[in-house]
Amino acid sequence: MSARDPNAVKTTIRSFILSSIAVMDLDDDANLFESGIVNSLFAVQLMTFIEKTFAIEMGMDDLDIENFKSLNATTGFVLRRNGGPGG
């Protein structure tokens, strides 16, 4: 799996989210936090997953809810951090 391939990144993140929370379908742009689908504990789990899976070391500037609010936002963040297209 390439951390620069938008489809592979999105599929990997989608699988993690769907295996962690009880939703049947996940819209790519659905705001996970506003919808109440996830909470702050899940946000930490998601960031830890991103760090380990995509070898990204997150700094204070990365801890912006805008980077993780939706599947598309999280995918864009990973692609930007890994020098791929996206964002």
Secondary structure, DSSP 8 states (H G I E B T S, - for coil): --TT-HHHHHHHHHHHHHHHS--S---TT--TTTTTS--HHHHHHHHHHHHHHHT----GGG--GGGTSSHHHHHHHHHHHTT-S--
